[in-house]
């Protein structure tokens, strides 16, 4: 069974839309996936309420068939050497 850690960042209140906004990042075995999340909780909502709503919204968005995803993997990028491209030297 794999464990996925979550991180909620960038929490702000958008007065124009009367909602809270945040970025929820899921840290899993294949890298990081970041999803925007929203909550229509009242302005005086506590963090536990907001985090529950952000997580629920992010999971809904993440599993939606039409979801756009940004996945950052933690694999190392190898820089080609001049031996790989002798004509470039």
Backbone as CSV, one residue per row, in Angstrom:
resi,resn,N_x,N_y,N_z,CA_x,CA_y,CA_z,C_x,C_y,C_z
1,UNK,0.845,-1.171,0.000,0.000,0.000,0.000,0.897,1.243,0.000
2,UNK,0.611,2.183,-0.893,1.432,3.381,-0.964,0.843,4.481,-0.092
3,UNK,1.716,5.336,0.391,1.282,6.467,1.210,1.455,7.728,0.396
4,UNK,0.463,8.577,0.428,0.525,9.849,-0.262,0.419,10.949,0.776
5,UNK,1.385,11.830,0.767,1.360,12.980,1.675,0.756,14.157,0.924
6,UNK,0.087,15.038,1.651,-0.482,16.225,1.024,0.084,17.476,1.663
7,UNK,0.130,18.516,0.876,0.602,19.821,1.344,-0.365,20.868,0.812
8,UNK,-0.857,21.726,1.690,-1.754,22.812,1.293,-0.970,24.113,1.425
9,UNK,-0.895,24.858,0.339,-0.116,26.101,0.364,-0.860,27.212,-0.375
10,UNK,-0.390,28.416,-0.180,-0.930,29.560,-0.893,-2.374,29.872,-0.567
11,UNK,-2.773,29.659,0.676,-4.167,29.914,1.053,-4.437,31.414,1.031
12,UNK,-5.498,31.793,0.359,-5.905,33.201,0.330,-7.415,33.288,0.183
13,UNK,-7.954,34.421,0.572,-9.385,34.653,0.426,-9.608,35.551,-0.784
14,UNK,-10.437,35.114,-1.703,-10.767,35.872,-2.899,-12.107,36.560,-2.647
15,UNK,-12.071,37.840,-2.312,-13.292,38.575,-1.976,-14.228,38.714,-3.179
16,UNK,-13.674,38.818,-4.372,-14.503,38.966,-5.570,-15.393,37.749,-5.796
17,UNK,-14.859,36.558,-5.494,-15.629,35.321,-5.673,-16.175,34.776,-4.362
18,UNK,-15.892,35.458,-3.250,-16.338,35.043,-1.914,-15.967,33.588,-1.625
19,UNK,-14.680,33.278,-1.812,-14.199,31.917,-1.543,-12.730,31.931,-1.180
20,UNK,-12.308,30.868,-0.524,-10.897,30.646,-0.246,-10.297,29.851,-1.407
21,UNK,-9.013,30.081,-1.667,-8.303,29.364,-2.719,-6.979,28.856,-2.157
22,UNK,-6.536,27.730,-2.663,-5.255,27.162,-2.225,-4.719,26.235,-3.303
23,UNK,-3.480,25.833,-3.135,-2.865,24.843,-4.000,-2.596,23.607,-3.143
24,UNK,-3.151,22.478,-3.555,-2.943,21.221,-2.833,-1.965,20.379,-3.643
25,UNK,-0.882,19.969,-3.005,0.123,19.147,-3.668,0.126,17.766,-3.038
26,UNK,-0.015,16.759,-3.885,0.037,15.362,-3.455,1.443,14.855,-3.744
27,UNK,2.113,14.331,-2.710,3.463,13.776,-2.843,3.326,12.261,-2.814
28,UNK,3.522,11.613,-3.952,3.370,10.161,-4.027,4.610,9.497,-4.582
29,UNK,4.517,8.199,-4.816,5.686,7.454,-5.286,6.139,7.857,-6.689
30,UNK,5.285,8.504,-7.474,5.641,8.879,-8.839,5.917,10.368,-8.990
31,UNK,6.062,11.081,-7.886,6.359,12.496,-7.951,5.285,13.329,-7.271
32,UNK,5.199,14.585,-7.684,4.265,15.532,-7.082,3.201,15.920,-8.104
33,UNK,1.969,16.019,-7.633,0.877,16.508,-8.463,0.221,17.653,-7.717
34,UNK,0.132,18.814,-8.368,-0.450,20.005,-7.751,-1.807,20.297,-8.374
35,UNK,-2.782,20.607,-7.517,-4.155,20.834,-7.953,-4.697,22.077,-7.250
36,UNK,-5.315,23.004,-7.980,-5.959,24.132,-7.308,-7.203,23.649,-6.573
37,UNK,-7.506,24.272,-5.460,-8.686,23.883,-4.675,-9.391,25.133,-4.158
38,UNK,-10.695,24.991,-3.943,-11.521,26.126,-3.537,-12.449,25.721,-2.406
39,UNK,-12.821,26.705,-1.587,-13.756,26.479,-0.489,-14.638,27.720,-0.340
40,UNK,-15.930,27.478,-0.201,-16.880,28.573,0.034,-17.219,28.692,1.511
41,UNK,-16.274,28.288,2.351,-16.466,28.391,3.809,-16.556,29.867,4.199
42,UNK,-17.182,30.150,5.326,-17.266,31.548,5.774,-15.883,32.131,6.063
43,UNK,-15.797,33.434,6.017,-14.522,34.132,6.185,-13.842,33.809,7.517
44,UNK,-14.610,33.448,8.534,-14.032,33.133,9.844,-13.856,31.631,10.080
45,UNK,-13.826,30.852,8.998,-13.664,29.395,9.128,-12.299,29.056,9.703
46,UNK,-12.242,27.973,10.469,-10.956,27.558,11.035,-10.179,26.716,10.017
47,UNK,-8.890,26.518,10.315,-8.018,25.827,9.369,-8.460,24.389,9.116
48,UNK,-8.940,23.693,10.148,-9.363,22.298,9.962,-10.511,22.206,8.953
49,UNK,-11.460,23.114,9.044,-12.578,23.129,8.104,-12.080,23.414,6.691
50,UNK,-11.226,24.422,6.563,-10.692,24.765,5.247,-9.876,23.628,4.648
51,UNK,-9.002,23.029,5.449,-8.153,21.963,4.911,-8.977,20.759,4.467
52,UNK,-10.035,20.415,5.207,-10.918,19.320,4.792,-11.577,19.635,3.455
53,UNK,-12.072,20.859,3.303,-12.735,21.233,2.062,-11.751,21.324,0.898
54,UNK,-10.547,21.855,1.161,-9.537,21.904,0.106,-9.169,20.502,-0.364
55,UNK,-8.960,19.595,0.568,-8.584,18.231,0.214,-9.692,17.552,-0.587
56,UNK,-10.926,17.702,-0.140,-12.062,17.098,-0.841,-12.181,17.659,-2.266
57,UNK,-12.052,18.980,-2.401,-12.153,19.608,-3.716,-11.001,19.176,-4.622
58,UNK,-9.788,19.138,-4.069,-8.623,18.741,-4.864,-8.732,17.297,-5.345
59,UNK,-9.202,16.406,-4.477,-9.373,15.003,-4.885,-10.423,14.870,-5.978
60,UNK,-11.499,15.645,-5.882,-12.536,15.631,-6.920,-11.950,16.103,-8.244
61,UNK,-11.195,17.190,-8.195,-10.585,17.724,-9.419,-9.524,16.770,-9.980
62,UNK,-8.771,16.139,-9.110,-7.704,15.239,-9.535,-8.254,14.008,-10.254
63,UNK,-9.385,13.519,-9.797,-9.940,12.295,-10.373,-10.936,12.555,-11.498
64,UNK,-11.218,13.812,-11.809,-12.135,14.137,-12.906,-11.507,13.704,-14.228
65,UNK,-12.299,13.079,-15.104,-11.743,12.601,-16.382,-11.138,13.715,-17.243
66,UNK,-11.648,14.913,-17.136,-11.161,16.004,-17.982,-10.119,16.870,-17.284
67,UNK,-9.597,16.403,-16.173,-8.665,17.211,-15.379,-7.335,17.417,-16.093
68,UNK,-6.861,18.645,-16.045,-5.505,18.936,-16.495,-4.593,18.717,-15.305
69,UNK,-3.471,18.098,-15.526,-2.588,17.775,-14.420,-1.177,18.284,-14.670
70,UNK,-0.531,18.693,-13.597,0.874,19.040,-13.654,1.581,18.085,-12.700
71,UNK,2.376,17.198,-13.236,3.071,16.207,-12.424,4.567,16.476,-12.522
72,UNK,5.183,16.648,-11.370,6.630,16.839,-11.320,7.261,15.575,-10.768
73,UNK,8.072,14.947,-11.564,8.751,13.746,-11.091,10.093,14.135,-10.506
74,UNK,10.604,13.279,-9.693,11.856,13.575,-9.011,13.007,12.767,-9.590
75,UNK,12.961,12.506,-10.886,14.047,11.781,-11.522,15.136,12.762,-11.921
76,UNK,16.342,12.302,-11.900,17.472,13.155,-12.254,17.540,13.324,-13.768
77,UNK,17.861,14.507,-14.193,18.033,14.777,-15.613,19.520,14.698,-15.916
78,UNK,19.855,13.884,-16.905,21.261,13.721,-17.248,21.629,14.718,-18.345
79,UNK,22.725,15.377,-18.145,23.233,16.310,-19.143,24.126,15.544,-20.094
80,UNK,23.858,15.667,-21.388,24.715,14.953,-22.335,26.149,15.472,-22.288
81,UNK,27.071,14.582,-22.473,28.482,14.975,-22.482,28.947,15.104,-23.932
82,UNK,30.139,15.631,-24.123,30.672,15.761,-25.476,30.970,14.390,-26.078
83,UNK,31.111,13.368,-25.239,31.318,12.017,-25.752,30.059,11.509,-26.446
84,UNK,28.880,11.964,-25.960,27.618,11.551,-26.573,27.433,12.205,-27.937
85,UNK,28.022,13.395,-28.097,27.885,14.182,-29.335,29.265,14.659,-29.781
86,UNK,30.077,13.787,-30.362,31.449,14.170,-30.702,31.517,15.305,-31.738
87,UNK,30.515,15.427,-32.587,30.521,16.474,-33.602,30.265,17.858,-33.012
88,UNK,29.788,17.935,-31.779,29.494,19.213,-31.130,30.723,19.781,-30.424
89,UNK,31.772,19.018,-30.299,32.939,19.475,-29.547,33.805,20.440,-30.301
